[in-house]
Amino acid sequence: MDYRKLQEMDKKFIWHPSGQMKDYETLPPMIIDRGEGVFLYGADNKRYIDIIGSWWCNLLGHCNPMISDAIKAQLDKLEHVIFANFSHRPAIEYASRLVGFLPKGLTKIHYNDCGSAAIEVALKMSFQYHAQTGNSHKTRFMCLSGGYHGETIGALSVGSHDKYSRVFGSLLYEPIRIQAPDCYRCKYNKTPDRCSVECLVSAEEAFRRYGKATAALIVEPILQGAAGMKISPPKYLLGLRKLCDKYSVHLIADEVATGFGRTGKLFACNHADITPDFMCLSKGISGGYLPFALVATTDKVYDAFYDDYQADKAFWHSHTYSGNPLGCAAAIAVLDILTTTDVIADSAANGEYVRELMHKELGDYRYTGDIRGIGNISALELVRDKQSKETFDLSARIGYNIYKKALEYGLMLRPLGNILYFCPPLNITRSILEESVMIMDKAIRAVLG
């Protein structure tokens, strides 16, 4: 079947996520036949550099031999088994090994099947924990402005009130929103290296007013992804941990996007040397191969649910594919690579190199507002005016038009509004990173002049 016929059939039968399907009339879907490393190859033989890691989950390249072989070996042994009252070797091996690398105190693993599900589990565990420990008045949740935690109802409720959630307002519960840090547009005119975390004042006020009624605070530690790759200093996260301790509020770390080396450390919480009460993990956990997720928590939380059946304290939450053996096999292979090689450190060094290159090529460009990043994640924010930091009107779709142009040049550069970012596989080479920066530069200038 030829390429155009495939595109026509796709548009006829498939409803794609996160976008307006009418756009597909002018930008038909790219039909991908195969992947190799950082490259994707279309059915029309066109090559694309996957600089966004296929929605941030492709951690070690497409068709990574070690991960592929691990899944193939498991496939002939056990593909799936109900995870209630049954278990299997890959799930046991992965949980026991992962605990050795998690922040100290996270000792219990609850398997899930996607990031949003992990968020729901953490929220429900926290709520039920308080109900079963004499704190039934703790029924509310706190979150940061601009946060994104998934698209199920509970996850949407603690996310930003934006296009993902606006139409569902009547279905959602109302969280306590804390103004998140914005180091590029700091209201105190400070920079992360010379601030005293003045922006914590919003969190301090929220805890003073609502701390006694709050079950948990959920955050994307260090990096708010969907908000525009906004980075906060580790001392801000440390301040939140202290506030949670003071008011007996759980801290939920949403490391779905930041976990497994993206920020230059195995977990973003490592930057502040803190242990959350719950850590949610997905995306890169399986190298992008299979839907797989988990929630890690403490013995203290676990013990609040451990009792005789008649006490009715069990956590009644399950997913059909929880602890799937194939997902566990992929996750074990990913953990092996991350913990026995220098790929995380090398990737962080490459991230610094990319940001230097962006400054060199686009730092003086009249529409470049900010170049920021951490680990192997780098972002360039485009603004209408550099002095005022006024952004482009989102209705102009500047980022989307640059994305379309970059596709013509062979770079998958899916934007976050007016923010272009790199979140490639950790093992991408510098030469491909250089090529990617050059293509991004070319695409920006083609659209903006």
SULGI-V150517 format. One record per run of one state. SS is the DSSP state (2 for helix, 1 for strand, 0 for the rest). FROM is the first residue (numbers start at 0). TO is the last residue. If there is no record, write none. Layout:
{{SS:FROM:TO} {SS:FROM:TO}}
This chain:
{{0:0:1} {2:2:12} {0:13:19} {2:20:24} {0:25:30} {1:31:36} {0:37:37} {1:38:41} {0:42:45} {1:46:49} {0:50:51} {2:52:55} {0:56:60} {1:61:61} {0:62:63} {2:64:74} {0:75:87} {2:88:98} {0:99:106} {1:107:111} {0:112:113} {2:114:130} {0:131:138} {1:139:143} {0:144:151} {2:152:156} {0:157:164} {2:165:170} {0:171:174} {1:175:177} {0:178:190} {2:191:193} {0:194:196} {2:197:212} {1:213:218} {0:219:221} {1:222:223} {0:224:228} {1:229:230} {0:231:232} {2:233:245} {0:246:248} {1:249:253} {0:254:266} {2:267:270} {0:271:276} {1:277:280} {0:281:281} {2:282:285} {0:286:291} {1:292:296} {0:297:297} {2:298:302} {0:303:307} {2:308:310} {0:311:323} {2:324:339} {0:340:341} {2:342:361} {0:362:366} {1:367:373} {0:374:375} {1:376:384} {0:385:388} {1:389:390} {0:391:392} {2:393:395} {0:396:396} {2:397:407} {0:408:409} {1:410:411} {0:412:414} {1:415:415} {0:416:417} {1:418:421} {0:422:428} {2:429:447} {0:448:448}}
